[in-house]
Amino acid sequence: MIKKPKIIIIGANGMLGQSLLKCFKKGSKYEILALDRNEIDISNEKLVNKKILTESPFLIINSAAYNAVDQIEEDEKNYALAKKINGAGPKYLAIAAKKSGSILVHYVSDYIFDGKKAFYLETDMPQPISRYGKTKLAGEENVKKNIQKYYLIRTSKLFGTPAKSEKAKKSFFASMLDLAQTHKTLTVVDEELSCFTYVDDLAQATRKLIEKKFPFGIYHLVNEGAETWYSALKKIFNFTGLTNTELLPVPASNFPRPAKRPRRSILKNSKFPKLRNWEDAAKDWLKNK
């Protein structure tokens, strides 16, 4: 019997993790080991090293992250946890992956940028303006320093099937659709222009990146089309035929939040075939929701 290449997917119960699992299972080409926080603590160097060297996978995909953006900004314990999961965890995975000869895929946020440019290319210099952004940039830098066989995938504003993880939050779209069931009016920030990304499309792009053997390095993988929170949600409501809830656009100053957000964090994909427009992706998500 021919042995299948082994893939470890970390954060397998998360929104992106579930899509990765579904995507890589198609065709039964791989042996997949799905791990979530109960099976692996990526902030524990010894455990990470032991697990990776024991399993010796062809590929490790890390979709685990701590993204409580405002809690990280205002609370030292949350900041320390973010530094462990978002910063140190990728380092330990990179070191172990290098030892085992594995390829490492790690996801990074658009929040590593300051939002002062019209858009950002893969070659642009990160300049985070929040603690969360700093921890995600630390993870990216730690991967680059410790392994050569890596794909760093920068993405933004994910939506898809809600995570199974206990503490995971729903996507913005899912949360607002829930609120629309009980609210006649919703105020939504009409700022912070960036790209919404469907996790199923991101998972498929990740698989293509691996199987087509694109050069190792940094990639911007987002669905095409830039929106504010308000402009995107207005389209989602139109797609669903929701008419009972009125959406009111407001400036970000109406919702004071501890962490600063980039005003424009449009990720330009210049190295990979473009993903479809986010509106088409959103319609598919709503059909399957």
C-alpha positions in Angstrom: 0.0 0.0 0.0 1.3 3.4 -0.9 1.7 5.7 2.1 -0.2 9.0 1.8 1.5 12.3 2.6 0.6 13.3 6.1 -0.8 16.8 6.9 -1.2 18.3 10.3 -3.9 21.0 10.6 -3.7 23.0 13.8 -6.8 24.9 14.9 -9.0 22.4 13.2 -12.2 23.3 15.0 -11.9 27.0 14.1 -13.7 28.7 11.2 -10.7 28.4 8.8 -9.6 25.1 10.3 -12.9 23.4 9.5 -12.7 24.6 5.9 -9.1 23.4 5.6 -10.0 20.0 6.9 -12.9 19.7 4.4 -10.8 20.9 1.5 -7.8 18.7 2.1 -10.0 15.6 2.7 -11.4 15.8 -0.8 -10.0 13.1 -3.0 -8.5 11.1 0.0 -5.1 12.1 -1.2 -3.7 12.8 2.2 -3.5 11.4 5.7 -4.8 14.2 7.9 -4.2 14.7 11.6 -6.6 17.4 12.8 -5.5 19.1 16.0 -7.2 21.7 18.2 -6.2 23.3 21.5 -7.0 20.1 23.4 -4.6 18.1 21.3 -1.7 20.6 21.0 -0.7 23.8 22.8 1.5 25.6 20.2 2.9 27.9 23.0 4.5 24.9 24.6 7.8 24.4 22.8 8.6 20.9 24.2 5.2 19.5 23.3 5.2 21.0 19.8 8.7 19.6 19.1 7.7 16.1 20.4 4.4 16.0 18.4 5.9 17.2 15.1 9.0 15.0 15.2 6.8 12.0 16.2 4.3 12.5 13.3 6.9 13.8 10.8 4.3 15.3 8.4 4.9 16.5 4.9 2.9 19.7 5.7 1.9 21.6 8.8 -0.9 24.2 8.5 -1.3 26.5 11.4 -4.7 28.3 11.6 -4.6 28.7 15.3 -4.6 32.3 16.6 -5.7 34.5 19.5 -7.7 37.4 18.0 -9.5 39.1 20.9 -8.2 42.4 19.5 -9.5 44.8 22.2 -8.9 42.5 25.1 -5.3 42.1 24.0 -5.0 45.9 23.9 -6.3 46.7 27.4 -5.4 43.6 29.4 -1.8 42.4 30.2 -2.9 38.8 30.7 -4.5 38.7 27.3 -1.6 40.4 25.7 0.8 37.8 27.2 -1.4 35.0 25.9 -1.5 36.6 22.4 2.3 36.9 22.4 2.5 33.2 23.2 0.0 31.9 20.7 0.5 34.5 17.9 4.2 35.2 18.3 6.0 32.3 20.0 3.7 29.5 18.7 4.7 30.0 15.1 8.4 30.1 16.1 8.1 26.7 17.8 6.3 25.2 14.8 8.9 26.6 12.4 11.8 25.1 14.4 10.1 21.7 14.7 9.0 21.8 11.0 12.6 22.5 9.9 13.9 19.5 12.0 11.3 17.2 10.5 11.7 18.5 6.9 8.1 19.7 6.8 6.6 22.6 4.9 4.9 25.2 7.2 1.8 27.3 6.3 0.9 30.1 8.7 -1.8 32.8 8.4 -1.2 36.4 9.2 -3.6 39.4 9.6 -4.0 42.6 7.6 -3.6 44.3 11.1 0.1 44.1 10.7 -0.2 47.3 8.5 -0.9 50.8 9.7 -3.6 51.7 7.1 -1.9 54.7 5.6 -1.5 53.3 2.1 -4.1 52.9 -0.5 -3.3 49.1 -0.6 -0.6 46.8 0.4 1.6 44.5 -1.6 3.5 41.4 -0.3 6.7 43.5 -0.3 5.4 46.4 1.7 6.8 47.0 5.1 4.5 46.1 8.0 3.8 48.7 10.7 1.2 47.5 13.2 -0.7 50.0 15.3 -2.2 47.6 17.8 -0.8 45.0 20.2 -2.7 42.3 18.3 -1.0 43.4 15.1 2.4 43.4 16.8 1.9 39.8 18.0 0.9 38.7 14.5 3.9 40.4 13.0 6.1 38.7 15.6 4.7 35.3 14.4 5.5 36.1 10.8 9.0 37.2 11.6 9.6 34.1 13.7 8.6 31.9 10.8 10.9 33.7 8.4 13.9 33.4 10.8 13.5 29.7 11.6 12.5 27.9 8.4 13.0 28.3 4.6 10.1 26.0 3.5 7.2 28.3 4.5 4.1 29.9 3.1 3.0 33.0 5.1 -0.5 33.8 4.0 -1.8 37.3 4.9 -5.6 37.6 4.8 -8.4 39.6 6.3 -12.0 39.7 7.6 -12.8 36.0 7.4 -16.3 34.7 7.1 -17.7 31.2 6.9 -19.1 28.3 9.1 -18.8 29.4 12.8 -16.0 27.8 14.7 -16.7 24.8 17.0 -14.1 26.1 19.5 -15.7 27.0 22.8 -14.3 30.6 23.0 -14.4 31.3 19.3 -16.4 34.3 18.0 -18.7 34.3 15.0 -17.8 36.2 11.8 -19.0 39.7 11.5 -21.6 38.7 9.0 -23.0 35.9 11.1 -23.1 38.1 14.2 -25.0 40.9 12.4 -27.5 38.5 10.8 -28.2 37.2 14.2 -28.7 40.7 15.6 -31.1 41.5 12.7 -33.5 39.0 14.1 -34.2 41.1 17.2 -33.2 44.7 16.2 -35.1 47.1 13.9 -32.0 49.3 13.5 -28.3 48.5 13.5 -25.5 51.1 13.4 -22.5 49.9 11.5 -19.0 51.5 11.0 -18.6 52.9 7.5 -14.8 53.0 7.7 -11.9 50.6 7.8 -11.7 49.6 4.2 -10.4 46.1 3.5 -11.2 42.7 1.9 -13.7 40.2 3.2 -12.5 36.6 2.7 -14.5 33.4 2.5 -12.7 30.6 4.4 -13.7 27.9 1.9 -12.0 30.0 -0.9 -8.9 30.6 1.3 -8.6 26.8 2.0 -8.8 26.0 -1.7 -6.2 28.6 -2.5 -4.0 27.1 0.3 -4.2 23.7 -1.3 -3.5 25.0 -4.7 -0.4 26.9 -3.3 0.9 23.6 -2.0 0.0 21.3 -4.9 1.1 23.6 -7.7 4.4 24.1 -5.8 4.3 27.9 -5.8 7.6 29.4 -4.6 7.9 29.6 -0.8 7.3 33.1 0.7 4.6 35.6 1.5 1.2 35.7 -0.2 -1.8 37.9 0.0 -4.9 35.7 -0.3 -8.2 37.5 -0.1 -11.4 37.6 -2.1 -11.4 40.5 -4.6 -13.2 43.7 -3.8 -12.8 46.2 -0.9 -15.5 47.2 1.4 -16.2 48.9 4.7 -18.1 47.1 7.4 -21.3 49.0 6.5 -21.0 48.7 2.7 -20.4 44.9 2.9 -23.2 44.3 5.4 -25.6 46.3 3.3 -24.9 43.9 0.4 -25.3 40.9 2.6 -28.7 42.1 3.7 -29.7 42.7 0.1 -28.6 39.2 -0.8 -30.7 37.7 2.0 -33.7 39.9 1.3 -33.7 41.4 4.8 -35.8 44.5 4.9 -37.1 44.6 8.5 -33.8 46.0 9.8 -32.4 49.4 8.9 -28.7 49.8 8.6 -27.2 53.2 9.7 -23.6 54.1 8.6 -21.6 55.7 11.4 -17.9 56.8 11.8 -15.6 54.6 13.8 -15.6 57.3 16.5 -19.1 56.2 17.4 -17.7 52.9 18.7 -14.6 53.8 20.8 -12.5 50.7 21.0 -9.2 50.1 22.9 -7.3 48.9 19.9 -6.6 51.0 16.9 -7.7 49.6 13.5 -6.0 50.4 10.2 -8.3 52.8 8.1 -7.3 51.1 4.9 -5.8 47.6 4.9 -6.5 46.3 1.4 -4.2 43.4 0.6 -3.2 43.3 -3.0 -2.6 39.8 -4.4 0.2 40.1 -6.9 1.7 36.6 -6.8 -1.2 34.1 -7.1 -4.3 33.8 -9.3 -7.0 36.1 -8.1 -9.7 34.7 -5.9 -13.2 35.4 -7.0 -15.1 38.5 -5.9 -16.2 38.4 -2.3 -19.9 39.0 -3.2 -20.0 35.7 -5.2 -18.3 33.9 -2.4 -20.8 35.4 0.1 -23.8 34.2 -1.9 -22.4 30.7 -1.8 -21.9 31.0 1.9 -25.4 32.2 2.5 -26.8 29.3 0.4 -24.9 26.8 2.5 -25.5 28.6 5.8 
